[in-house]
Amino acid sequence: MNKKLYVLILATVLTASYAQAQFSYGVRAGLNISTVVEEDNIDRSVYYYYDVETKFKKGFHIGAVGEYEINKSFAVQPAILFTTLGWKRDINASFFSGFSEGYEENQTIYFNYFQIPVNALYKSGRGKTKFLLQAGPYLGYALNGKIKKKIDVGFFADDEEEKLEFGSNDDEWNRIDYGFGLGVGLQFNNIQASIGCNVGLKDFDNHKLVSRSNWALTFSLAYFLQ
């Protein structure tokens, strides 16, 4: 072998070793507390009383996480997660005529997402404990969804479950979701604990009179194997 080949092999080995030393991977899991941000222009003049209360719903996320360390203070952290989102809503209504009883409906809406967040991390601190700041976009794809209803009109009560349909029609949902996340956390050796907020920027309801986007508070633990 000539000297150029030796130099090339040495450079390749050193580059591979450096890249391996800078990249780590592991698992990430945690809790989601999610709801929906919505606006609508639906005419509810058929009711003399109509009230909707939107509530939070608990869910979870779990998946794989990686981290590329640019230097001691900055890193890029992508992840591939299975994420459950949704919200609860209580509907109370009364009609002008023909219906003396009030109408009550309790809904729980479930969405299961395949989600890919990519966060930029800033790390501050010395030793094995560091303070974390993170921010970055995420992309989501809805795998499926359903809505559970508890209906009570006084003389009649029923429980219903409906599978959500995805597509481009007005009565269907958009599978694509994307947004931006912010968070803070602490790192102890190879464990990271963080709390964050994901703000959806995509209207995933195809109905022309309704606009809906996801919002979630997240609590995460990540354990890096390497």
Buried (B, 14 or more C-beta within 10 A) or exposed (E): EEEEEEEEEEEEEEEEEEEEEEBBBBBBBBBBBBBBBBEEEEEEEEBEEBEBEBEBBEBBBEBEBBBBBEEEEEBBBBBEBBBBBBBBBBBBBBBEEEEEEEBBBBBBBBBBBBBBBBBBBEBEEEEEEBEBBBEBBBBBEBEEBBBBBBBBBEEEEEEEEEEBEBEEEEEBBBBEBBBBBEBEBBBEEEEBBBBBBBBBEBBBBBBEEBBBBBBBBBBBBBEBEE
